[in-house]
Amino acid sequence: MILSHRELHARAFTLLRGLSRRVDGGFPPAWSSGACASAPPRLSWWASGARGLSNAQPDAAHPLPDDDVADTLRVARLVESLRNRGHLVAQLDPLRRVQRGPWLEELNGSSLPGSTDLLPLLEAYPQHGTPDEKARFLADALGLQGPTDASRKFYLDGYMRTLDGGERAWWTLPQVFEYLGSAYCGTATAEIGHLHTVEQQNWLSARMENRAARSPNERRETLKSLLKACLFEKFLGANFPASKRFSLEGCDAFVPGLEALLTRCRELGVTRVEMGMAHRGRLNVLHNVLQKPMGMICSEMNGDFSEFHVGDVKYHMGEEATLLVRRSPEARYFSGRMIQHADERAGGAERTLTLSLAPNPSHLEAVSPVILGMVRAQQTRMKEHVGRQAMMGLLVHGDAAFSGLGSVMETLNLSDVPGFSTGGTVHIVINNQVGFTTVPSVARSALHCTDIAKTTGAAILHANADDPDGVAFCCEVAAEFRSQFSTDVVVDITGYRRHGHNELEDPRPTMPNTYDAVSQHTGVTKSYGDRLLADGVVTEEEIEQWRAEIMATFEEGLRLAKEGAFEQGAGEYVQQTWQGDALASILDDDTFNDTEPTGLPVPTLQWVGRSLTTPPPRMHLHPDTEKLLQKRRRMIEGDKQRIDWGMAEALAFGTLALHRGVLPPGVAGDDQYFEPSLGLNKGHYKVRLTGQDVERGTFNHRHAVLHDIRTGEQRMPLNMIAPGKQETIEVHNSPLSENGPLGFEYGFSLGMKKRGLTIWEAQFGDFANNAQVVIDQFISSGEEKWGTESGLVVLLPHGLDGQGPDHSSARIERYLQMVADDPDHLPGNSPSERAQIRATFESLAAESGTDGVLQKDDIARLLDRLGLVGQAEEMDSVDHVWRELGLTDHLDLDAWMAIMTTFLRRQHERRANMFVVNCTTPAQYFHVLRRQVNRSYLKPLIVAAPKFLLHHTPCTSDIQDFAPGTFFHRVIDDGSGIADNTRHRAYNPTTGESYLYENERIRRVILCTGQVYYSLSRLRQRMKVKDIALVRLEQIAPFPHDRVTRVIARYPNAELAWVQEEPKNMGAWMYVKDRLRASIDALCSNKRDVHYVGRPPSASPATASMGIHLKETREVLEAAFQTNLRPDND
């Protein structure tokens, strides 16, 4: 078929429009050799999602010759190559160890096998040649077939329109190359090809290709920020040469970049930023951005901030500040002034932004998922669509950690998961191109440290740290991209490390070439200042004035630190710790016992239960699911009314979410004021449960989310109890990981504070050790190190059921080992506690100037500091303290010791770092969940959750076990009324005979925890044993010394045995044995030892053989009931 000239043009442009989505960015063989290509270029037919060519056709004034089609294709491929692969040849290394691309190793520099087509072109391009010389060079390199002079233009229309925002359709070769080279091959660049949507690609390419020059005022502010960052490091280095500070030098531009990011975020509607950051540059940010006083930092550098508080190292501490962001017609910039009082208002040109830098451990990237959880919680507390825009997460990484640690991938993976998304997180990588002593070529398999972010489609920008304007531009683009698309963005600030990993080590033995370059390299503050001087933006006098002002503030801070202005005194310590609570308890002890009863009226429970077991209208459920709902309905309405584990959990969730005034149908409104209240809770709480397979439950026991088997629709009855009159309950399956989701939920619990119940459930408790860092560094020790209070509940399915070593043990011994209580002394009697009390009193007395005593005026000042009384009431309150303690004159050490030790004995659980429970009844589980939010303080709760007990008929509770007056029992004695769900102490209804002998005739008391109780109980019934009592330790830690000894005292003639199913070196035995003995020695008149009965020590938690498992279990149970306990078991 013969085509007309016009038809040929139309088909050529149709081809170009199609190919624009499929070009691979490569060039023909002639690209590297310089020869002209005689054959059409080879194309790979892959869908990149790049922008298509415009539909506009050439007009009569600009006809497209037939021989231009192949050349235009080559130019289009040049465009795609520069856009998609320009970042591989960008000028990112400030030290210029390589001219282009990422530096990878000390010996050979960079290795860029995928960019050899661009490197020769960029290196040989005659930048200062004539237009004709440039055009001929590019035409030869591309292998164009047509004319090669500068007057030749190519019709690219909308394909290139984004370059300058104009409407040009015709471009010369040098124009194309220089525009795109400037956008993607300079000191600031972006990666575009991996983005998930054409819209994102179009937006980011347009933003990169339309970069406006920064105003003089903005550049002046950037120089000021650089001066602060640079001088801060030099000042600390000069005054504290023997102290680690993890200097930012080499990536100083991070500080103005961060300020540019925060400023743009505030303009886009962000009002609060939760920030996580590792140690590199952290002190710099704390002072220059968060406005932490220089004197306080100097005090911490000296190590004399506090002689009382355990705390953490200076570069782990967090800070929060509300800051001002200023705007002006000429520029927008970060004010850096901190709002000190709530009545300070931002004017029309100023807006406030709250920035919170979370504390974190030295375990790099461990804080990343924690930050996301904190952001999600803040958003949840607001209306979600508002919160997504107003609350943002910001994570600052190091290059080696970002590419090396799995926590990063887990965090990135959460970015768009429905139950975990936060509307996009901004990631900034402080890329000093080394990890301690390890160079990039052996630290990662990728060219860029940020390549891992491509897996989730995050936008990635790179900037040379010696180009502060480029860094600020990339940070602003990151804020805009996150706001536009609600997705993650990564900014890679590529710099270097001027010193070693810390300032006390010499990096030259392992990186001699690099540190030769560093020693000769001018710092960015000097080079940027010189550029501004050359451009006439600043004067030498202004720079010197700024330098003098900055140094003056540093010197003043150092002077105050030397004078002790920032040292924590004893009075401040008392105010911030339990000793202040102890003093306050004398005035108002009710405040510290303000725990709402967890039992609820049966009508309320039945109403909630009916709502939970009523299928949503028009839903087609699986038959098994229908049977489950029917079974649960019978639990609350049938004759026996016995609640199983899954139903007890659902009742706990549902009742916590309901608003206080919500009443069951048929209950009079004024009934809610009776005690215990029908109004449910003092507050109402959001409930969140996540983990692998939690919607159904690993063991098929929960079914919180119902599925329509015809449509796939999902509904959650928990949110349909009283619509509009209850808080939202979230139940989300998590990705198949532990570290990221558990860290997220810990952060969520911090963000919710006392407004919600946050729960993470492991698929099996065995797998929680994948998140050991979160458990060690945050859950168990966060409060002591940083003062962070979390009420997170961790459910760990635990129990030896013959399923092998990886599906048997939650390793509860590890959690118990982390509980911070003294195994050898009762609360208030340990030497460490008494030494702490003594030291505090002596310091208070020294501060008051008295001779080892405290006068009434001293106590009055303390009470005022604690905020307990006003000035007019101070002396009346002090007189009350004096009367309570029977004092006549002053308060001495003995009286102070009495106050503190009494408080410790009564309130020792308030001082626990976490709780560990192993509940044996559904009612106990119900009460412990409600207790978690119904008391006045927050503590993490570790629950050794059941597996086979979830469907074990004896493991049920009467509905009366949930009724008013019931509560969580730390210890359940045999037959102890309503708490004992098996009722073995009850009388035989047929014969009237007691199941057990009277207490004096009991020869053995078996103490145990968890599911082994049911095995012991079943064997005791079968053997008809009447002289052995079974006592369940429901709360293992903090150890209930008083309750345990009270139960033991009831059996004066019984020997004691601890029975467990775990090996001897595991389970609770190693924790309870010393505490049991200490309790008996201190509180029981009849001193007895405790014998161990259980499996012998083992490296593996359990056998994989069902036969061996049953044999071992039988031997343990028989040993527990044998006539004489073998002493060799102890």
LINLINPE-V458259 format. One record per residue. RES is the residue in three letters. SS is DSSP state (H for helix, E for strand, L for the rest). BURIAL is # if it has 16 or more other C-alpha atoms within 10 Angstrom, else .. Layout:
BEGIN
RES/SS/BURIAL
RES/SS/BURIAL
END
This chain:
BEGIN
MET/L/.
ILE/L/.
LEU/L/.
SER/L/.
HIS/H/.
ARG/H/.
GLU/H/.
LEU/H/#
HIS/H/#
ALA/H/.
ARG/H/.
ALA/H/#
PHE/H/#
THR/H/.
LEU/H/.
LEU/H/#
ARG/H/#
GLY/H/.
LEU/H/#
SER/L/#
ARG/L/#
ARG/L/#
VAL/L/#
ASP/L/#
GLY/L/#
GLY/L/#
PHE/L/#
PRO/L/#
PRO/L/#
ALA/H/#
TRP/H/#
SER/H/#
SER/H/.
GLY/L/#
ALA/L/.
CYS/L/#
ALA/L/#
SER/L/.
ALA/L/.
PRO/L/.
PRO/L/#
ARG/L/.
LEU/L/#
SER/L/.
TRP/L/.
TRP/L/.
ALA/L/.
SER/L/#
GLY/L/#
ALA/L/#
ARG/L/#
GLY/L/#
LEU/L/#
SER/L/#
ASN/L/.
ALA/L/.
GLN/L/.
PRO/L/#
ASP/L/.
ALA/H/.
ALA/H/.
HIS/H/.
PRO/L/.
LEU/L/#
PRO/L/.
ASP/L/.
ASP/L/.
ASP/H/#
VAL/H/#
ALA/H/#
ASP/H/#
THR/H/#
LEU/H/#
ARG/H/#
VAL/H/#
ALA/H/#
ARG/H/#
LEU/H/#
VAL/H/#
GLU/H/#
SER/H/#
LEU/H/#
ARG/H/#
ASN/H/#
ARG/H/#
GLY/H/#
HIS/H/#
LEU/H/#
VAL/H/#
ALA/L/#
GLN/L/#
LEU/L/#
ASP/L/#
PRO/L/#
LEU/L/#
ARG/L/.
ARG/L/#
VAL/L/#
GLN/L/#
ARG/L/#
GLY/L/#
PRO/L/#
TRP/L/#
LEU/L/#
GLU/E/#
GLU/L/#
LEU/L/.
ASN/L/.
GLY/E/#
SER/L/#
SER/L/#
LEU/L/#
PRO/L/.
GLY/L/.
SER/L/#
THR/H/.
ASP/H/#
LEU/H/#
LEU/H/#
PRO/H/.
LEU/H/#
LEU/H/#
GLU/H/.
ALA/H/.
TYR/L/#
PRO/L/.
GLN/L/.
HIS/L/.
GLY/L/.
THR/L/.
PRO/H/#
ASP/H/.
GLU/H/#
LYS/H/#
ALA/H/#
ARG/H/#
PHE/H/#
LEU/H/#
ALA/H/#
ASP/H/#
ALA/H/#
LEU/H/#
GLY/L/#
LEU/L/#
GLN/L/#
GLY/L/.
PRO/L/.
THR/L/#
ASP/L/#
ALA/L/#
SER/L/.
ARG/L/.
LYS/E/#
PHE/E/#
TYR/E/#
LEU/L/#
ASP/L/#
GLY/H/#
TYR/H/#
MET/H/#
ARG/H/#
THR/L/#
LEU/L/#
ASP/L/.
GLY/L/.
GLY/L/.
GLU/L/.
ARG/L/.
ALA/L/#
TRP/E/#
TRP/E/#
THR/E/#
LEU/H/#
PRO/H/#
GLN/H/#
VAL/H/#
PHE/H/#
GLU/H/.
TYR/H/#
LEU/H/#
GLY/H/#
SER/H/#
ALA/H/#
TYR/H/#
CYS/L/#
GLY/L/#
THR/L/#
ALA/E/#
THR/E/#
ALA/E/#
GLU/E/#
ILE/L/#
GLY/L/#
HIS/L/#
LEU/L/#
HIS/L/#
THR/L/.
VAL/H/#
GLU/H/.
GLN/H/#
GLN/H/#
ASN/H/#
TRP/H/.
LEU/H/#
SER/H/#
ALA/H/#
ARG/H/#
MET/H/#
GLU/H/#
ASN/L/.
ARG/L/.
ALA/L/.
ALA/L/.
ARG/L/.
SER/L/.
PRO/H/#
ASN/H/#
GLU/H/#
ARG/H/#
ARG/H/#
GLU/H/#
THR/H/#
LEU/H/#
LYS/H/#
SER/H/#
LEU/H/#
LEU/H/#
LYS/H/#
ALA/H/#
CYS/H/#
LEU/H/#
PHE/H/#
GLU/H/#
LYS/H/.
PHE/H/.
LEU/H/#
GLY/H/#
ALA/H/.
ASN/H/.
PHE/L/.
PRO/L/.
ALA/L/.
SER/L/.
LYS/L/#
ARG/L/#
PHE/L/#
SER/L/#
LEU/L/#
GLU/L/#
GLY/L/#
CYS/L/#
ASP/L/#
ALA/H/#
PHE/H/#
VAL/H/#
PRO/H/#
GLY/H/#
LEU/H/#
GLU/H/#
ALA/H/#
LEU/H/#
LEU/H/#
THR/H/#
ARG/H/#
CYS/H/#
ARG/H/#
GLU/H/#
LEU/L/#
GLY/L/.
VAL/L/#
THR/L/#
ARG/E/#
VAL/E/#
GLU/E/#
MET/E/#
GLY/E/#
MET/E/#
ALA/L/#
HIS/L/#
ARG/L/#
GLY/L/#
ARG/H/#
LEU/H/#
ASN/H/#
VAL/H/#
LEU/H/#
HIS/H/#
ASN/H/#
VAL/L/#
LEU/L/#
GLN/L/#
LYS/L/#
PRO/L/#
MET/H/#
GLY/H/#
MET/H/#
ILE/H/#
CYS/H/#
SER/H/#
GLU/H/#
MET/H/#
ASN/H/.
GLY/L/.
ASP/L/#
PHE/L/#
SER/L/#
GLU/L/.
PHE/L/.
HIS/L/.
VAL/L/.
GLY/L/.
ASP/L/.
VAL/L/.
LYS/H/#
TYR/H/#
HIS/H/#
MET/L/#
GLY/L/#
GLU/E/.
GLU/E/#
ALA/E/#
THR/E/#
LEU/E/#
LEU/E/#
VAL/E/#
ARG/E/#
ARG/E/#
SER/L/.
PRO/L/.
GLU/L/.
ALA/L/.
ARG/E/#
TYR/E/#
PHE/E/#
SER/E/#
GLY/E/#
ARG/E/#
MET/E/#
ILE/L/#
GLN/L/.
HIS/L/.
ALA/L/.
ASP/L/.
GLU/L/.
ARG/L/.
ALA/L/.
GLY/L/.
GLY/L/.
ALA/L/.
GLU/E/#
ARG/E/#
THR/E/#
LEU/E/#
THR/E/#
LEU/E/#
SER/E/#
LEU/E/#
ALA/L/#
PRO/L/#
ASN/L/#
PRO/L/#
SER/L/.
HIS/L/.
LEU/L/#
GLU/L/#
ALA/L/#
VAL/L/#
SER/H/#
PRO/H/#
VAL/H/#
ILE/H/#
LEU/H/#
GLY/H/#
MET/H/#
VAL/H/#
ARG/H/#
ALA/H/#
GLN/H/#
GLN/H/#
THR/H/#
ARG/H/.
MET/L/.
LYS/L/.
GLU/H/#
HIS/H/.
VAL/H/.
GLY/H/#
ARG/H/#
GLN/H/#
ALA/H/#
MET/E/#
MET/E/#
GLY/E/#
LEU/E/#
LEU/E/#
VAL/E/#
HIS/E/#
GLY/E/#
ASP/H/#
ALA/H/#
ALA/H/#
PHE/H/#
SER/H/#
GLY/H/#
LEU/L/.
GLY/H/.
SER/H/#
VAL/H/#
MET/H/#
GLU/H/#
THR/H/#
LEU/H/#
ASN/H/#
LEU/L/#
SER/L/#
ASP/L/#
VAL/L/.
PRO/L/.
GLY/L/#
PHE/L/#
SER/L/#
THR/L/#
GLY/L/#
GLY/L/#
THR/E/#
VAL/E/#
HIS/E/#
ILE/E/#
VAL/E/#
ILE/E/#
ASN/E/#
ASN/L/#
GLN/L/#
VAL/L/#
GLY/E/#
PHE/L/.
THR/L/.
THR/E/.
VAL/L/#
PRO/H/#
SER/H/#
VAL/H/.
ALA/H/#
ARG/L/#
SER/L/.
ALA/L/.
LEU/L/#
HIS/L/#
CYS/L/#
THR/L/#
ASP/H/#
ILE/H/#
ALA/H/#
LYS/H/#
THR/H/.
THR/H/#
GLY/L/#
ALA/L/#
ALA/E/#
ILE/E/#
LEU/E/#
HIS/E/#
ALA/E/#
ASN/E/#
ALA/L/#
ASP/L/#
ASP/L/#
PRO/H/#
ASP/H/#
GLY/H/#
VAL/H/#
ALA/H/#
PHE/H/#
CYS/H/#
CYS/H/#
GLU/H/#
VAL/H/#
ALA/H/#
ALA/H/#
GLU/H/#
PHE/H/#
ARG/H/#
SER/H/#
GLN/H/.
PHE/H/.
SER/L/#
THR/L/#
ASP/L/#
VAL/E/#
VAL/E/#
VAL/E/#
ASP/E/#
ILE/E/#
THR/E/#
GLY/L/#
TYR/L/#
ARG/L/#
ARG/L/#
HIS/L/#
GLY/L/#
HIS/L/#
ASN/L/#
GLU/L/#
LEU/L/.
GLU/L/.
ASP/L/.
PRO/L/#
ARG/L/.
PRO/L/.
THR/L/.
MET/L/#
PRO/H/.
ASN/H/.
THR/H/#
TYR/H/#
ASP/H/.
ALA/H/.
VAL/H/#
SER/H/.
GLN/H/.
HIS/L/.
THR/L/.
GLY/L/#
VAL/H/#
THR/H/#
LYS/H/.
SER/H/.
TYR/H/#
GLY/H/#
ASP/H/.
ARG/H/.
LEU/H/#
LEU/H/.
ALA/H/.
ASP/L/.
GLY/L/.
VAL/L/.
VAL/L/#
THR/L/.
GLU/H/.
GLU/H/.
GLU/H/.
ILE/H/#
GLU/H/.
GLN/H/.
TRP/H/.
ARG/H/.
ALA/H/.
GLU/H/.
ILE/H/#
MET/H/#
ALA/H/.
THR/H/.
PHE/H/#
GLU/H/.
GLU/H/.
GLY/H/#
LEU/H/#
ARG/H/.
LEU/H/#
ALA/H/#
LYS/H/#
GLU/L/.
GLY/L/#
ALA/L/.
PHE/L/#
GLU/L/#
GLN/L/#
GLY/L/#
ALA/H/#
GLY/H/#
GLU/H/#
TYR/H/#
VAL/H/#
GLN/H/#
GLN/H/.
THR/L/.
TRP/H/#
GLN/H/#
GLY/H/#
ASP/H/#
ALA/H/#
LEU/H/#
ALA/H/#
SER/H/#
ILE/H/#
LEU/H/#
ASP/L/.
ASP/H/.
ASP/H/.
THR/H/.
PHE/H/#
ASN/H/.
ASP/L/.
THR/L/.
GLU/L/#
PRO/L/#
THR/L/#
GLY/L/#
LEU/L/#
PRO/L/#
VAL/H/#
PRO/H/#
THR/H/#
LEU/H/#
GLN/H/#
TRP/H/#
VAL/H/#
GLY/H/#
ARG/H/#
SER/H/#
LEU/H/#
THR/L/#
THR/L/#
PRO/L/#
PRO/L/#
PRO/L/.
ARG/L/.
MET/L/#
HIS/L/#
LEU/L/#
HIS/L/.
PRO/H/.
ASP/H/.
THR/H/#
GLU/H/#
LYS/H/.
LEU/H/.
LEU/H/#
GLN/H/.
LYS/H/.
ARG/H/#
ARG/H/#
ARG/H/#
MET/H/#
ILE/H/#
GLU/H/.
GLY/L/.
ASP/L/.
LYS/L/.
GLN/L/#
ARG/E/#
ILE/E/#
ASP/L/#
TRP/H/#
GLY/H/#
MET/H/#
ALA/H/#
GLU/H/#
ALA/H/#
LEU/H/#
ALA/H/#
PHE/H/#
GLY/H/#
THR/H/#
LEU/H/#
ALA/H/#
LEU/E/#
HIS/L/#
ARG/L/#
GLY/L/#
VAL/L/#
LEU/L/#
PRO/L/#
PRO/L/.
GLY/L/.
VAL/L/.
ALA/L/.
GLY/H/.
ASP/H/.
ASP/H/.
GLN/H/#
TYR/H/.
PHE/L/.
GLU/L/.
PRO/L/#
SER/L/#
LEU/L/#
GLY/L/#
LEU/L/#
ASN/L/#
LYS/L/.
GLY/L/#
HIS/L/#
TYR/L/#
LYS/E/#
VAL/E/#
ARG/E/#
LEU/E/#
THR/E/#
GLY/E/#
GLN/L/#
ASP/L/#
VAL/L/#
GLU/L/#
ARG/L/#
GLY/L/#
THR/L/#
PHE/L/#
ASN/L/.
HIS/L/#
ARG/L/#
HIS/L/#
ALA/L/#
VAL/L/#
LEU/E/#
HIS/E/#
ASP/L/.
ILE/L/.
ARG/L/.
THR/L/.
GLY/L/.
GLU/L/.
GLN/E/.
ARG/E/#
MET/L/#
PRO/H/#
LEU/H/#
ASN/H/#
MET/L/#
ILE/L/#
ALA/L/#
PRO/L/.
GLY/L/.
LYS/L/#
GLN/E/#
GLU/L/#
THR/L/#
ILE/E/#
GLU/E/#
VAL/E/#
HIS/E/#
ASN/E/#
SER/L/#
PRO/L/#
LEU/L/.
SER/L/#
GLU/L/#
ASN/H/#
GLY/H/#
PRO/H/#
LEU/H/#
GLY/H/#
PHE/H/#
GLU/H/#
TYR/H/#
GLY/H/#
PHE/H/#
SER/H/#
LEU/H/#
GLY/H/#
MET/H/#
LYS/L/#
LYS/L/#
ARG/L/#
GLY/E/#
LEU/E/#
THR/E/#
ILE/E/#
TRP/E/#
GLU/E/#
ALA/L/#
GLN/L/#
PHE/L/#
GLY/H/#
ASP/H/#
PHE/H/#
ALA/H/#
ASN/H/#
ASN/H/.
ALA/H/#
GLN/H/#
VAL/H/#
VAL/H/#
ILE/H/#
ASP/H/.
GLN/H/#
PHE/H/#
ILE/H/#
SER/L/#
SER/L/#
GLY/H/#
GLU/H/#
GLU/H/#
LYS/H/#
TRP/H/#
GLY/L/.
THR/L/#
GLU/L/#
SER/L/#
GLY/L/#
LEU/L/#
VAL/E/#
VAL/E/#
LEU/E/#
LEU/E/#
PRO/E/#
HIS/L/#
GLY/L/#
LEU/L/#
ASP/L/#
GLY/L/#
GLN/L/.
GLY/L/#
PRO/L/#
ASP/L/#
HIS/L/#
SER/L/#
SER/L/#
ALA/L/#
ARG/L/#
ILE/H/#
GLU/H/#
ARG/H/#
TYR/H/#
LEU/H/#
GLN/H/.
MET/L/.
VAL/L/#
ALA/L/#
ASP/L/#
ASP/L/#
PRO/L/#
ASP/L/.
HIS/L/#
LEU/L/#
PRO/L/#
GLY/L/#
ASN/L/.
SER/L/.
PRO/H/.
SER/H/.
GLU/H/#
ARG/H/.
ALA/H/.
GLN/H/.
ILE/H/#
ARG/H/#
ALA/H/.
THR/H/#
PHE/H/#
GLU/H/#
SER/H/.
LEU/H/#
ALA/H/#
ALA/H/.
GLU/H/.
SER/H/#
GLY/L/.
THR/L/.
ASP/L/.
GLY/L/.
VAL/L/#
LEU/E/#
GLN/L/.
LYS/H/#
ASP/H/.
ASP/H/#
ILE/H/#
ALA/H/#
ARG/H/#
LEU/H/#
LEU/H/#
ASP/H/#
ARG/H/#
LEU/L/#
GLY/L/.
LEU/L/.
VAL/L/#
GLY/L/.
GLN/H/.
ALA/H/.
GLU/H/.
GLU/H/#
MET/H/#
ASP/H/.
SER/H/#
VAL/H/#
ASP/H/#
HIS/H/.
VAL/H/#
TRP/H/#
ARG/H/.
GLU/H/.
LEU/H/.
GLY/L/.
LEU/L/.
THR/L/.
ASP/L/.
HIS/L/.
LEU/E/#
ASP/L/#
LEU/H/#
ASP/H/.
ALA/H/.
TRP/H/#
MET/H/#
ALA/H/.
ILE/H/#
MET/H/#
THR/H/#
THR/H/.
PHE/H/#
LEU/H/#
ARG/H/.
ARG/H/.
GLN/L/#
HIS/H/#
GLU/H/#
ARG/H/#
ARG/H/#
ALA/L/#
ASN/L/#
MET/E/#
PHE/E/#
VAL/E/#
VAL/E/#
ASN/L/#
CYS/L/#
THR/L/#
THR/L/#
PRO/H/#
ALA/H/#
GLN/H/#
TYR/H/#
PHE/H/#
HIS/H/#
VAL/H/#
LEU/H/#
ARG/H/#
ARG/H/#
GLN/H/#
VAL/H/#
ASN/H/#
ARG/L/#
SER/L/.
TYR/L/#
LEU/L/#
LYS/L/#
PRO/E/#
LEU/E/#
ILE/E/#
VAL/E/#
ALA/E/#
ALA/E/#
PRO/L/#
LYS/L/#
PHE/H/.
LEU/H/#
LEU/H/#
HIS/H/#
HIS/L/.
THR/L/.
PRO/L/.
CYS/L/#
THR/L/#
SER/E/#
ASP/E/#
ILE/H/#
GLN/H/#
ASP/H/#
PHE/H/#
ALA/L/#
PRO/L/#
GLY/L/.
THR/L/#
PHE/L/#
PHE/L/#
HIS/L/#
ARG/L/#
VAL/E/#
ILE/E/#
ASP/L/#
ASP/L/#
GLY/L/#
SER/L/#
GLY/H/.
ILE/H/.
ALA/H/#
ASP/L/#
ASN/L/#
THR/L/#
ARG/L/.
HIS/L/#
ARG/L/#
ALA/L/#
TYR/E/.
ASN/L/.
PRO/L/.
THR/L/.
THR/L/.
GLY/L/.
GLU/L/.
SER/E/.
TYR/L/#
LEU/L/#
TYR/L/#
GLU/L/.
ASN/H/#
GLU/H/.
ARG/H/.
ILE/L/#
ARG/L/#
ARG/E/#
VAL/E/#
ILE/E/#
LEU/E/#
CYS/E/#
THR/L/#
GLY/L/#
GLN/L/#
VAL/H/#
TYR/H/#
TYR/H/#
SER/H/.
LEU/H/#
SER/H/#
ARG/H/.
LEU/H/#
ARG/H/#
GLN/H/.
ARG/H/.
MET/H/.
LYS/L/.
VAL/L/.
LYS/L/#
ASP/L/#
ILE/E/#
ALA/E/#
LEU/E/#
VAL/E/#
ARG/E/#
LEU/E/#
GLU/L/#
GLN/E/#
ILE/E/#
ALA/E/#
PRO/L/#
PHE/L/#
PRO/L/#
HIS/H/#
ASP/H/.
ARG/H/#
VAL/H/#
THR/H/#
ARG/H/.
VAL/H/#
ILE/H/#
ALA/H/#
ARG/L/.
TYR/L/#
PRO/L/#
ASN/L/#
ALA/L/#
GLU/E/#
LEU/E/#
ALA/E/#
TRP/E/#
VAL/E/#
GLN/E/#
GLU/E/#
GLU/E/#
PRO/E/#
LYS/L/#
ASN/L/.
MET/L/#
GLY/L/#
ALA/L/#
TRP/H/#
MET/H/.
TYR/H/#
VAL/H/#
LYS/H/#
ASP/H/#
ARG/H/#
LEU/H/#
ARG/H/#
ALA/H/#
SER/H/#
ILE/H/#
ASP/H/#
ALA/H/.
LEU/H/#
CYS/L/#
SER/L/.
ASN/L/.
LYS/L/.
ARG/L/#
ASP/L/.
VAL/E/#
HIS/E/#
TYR/E/#
VAL/E/#
GLY/E/#
ARG/E/#
PRO/L/.
PRO/L/.
SER/L/.
ALA/L/.
SER/L/.
PRO/L/#
ALA/L/#
THR/L/#
ALA/L/#
SER/L/.
MET/H/.
GLY/H/.
ILE/H/.
HIS/H/#
LEU/H/.
LYS/H/.
GLU/H/#
THR/H/#
ARG/H/.
GLU/H/.
VAL/H/#
LEU/H/#
GLU/H/.
ALA/H/#
ALA/H/#
PHE/H/#
GLN/L/.
THR/L/.
ASN/L/.
LEU/L/#
ARG/L/.
PRO/H/.
ASP/H/.
ASN/H/.
ASP/L/.
END
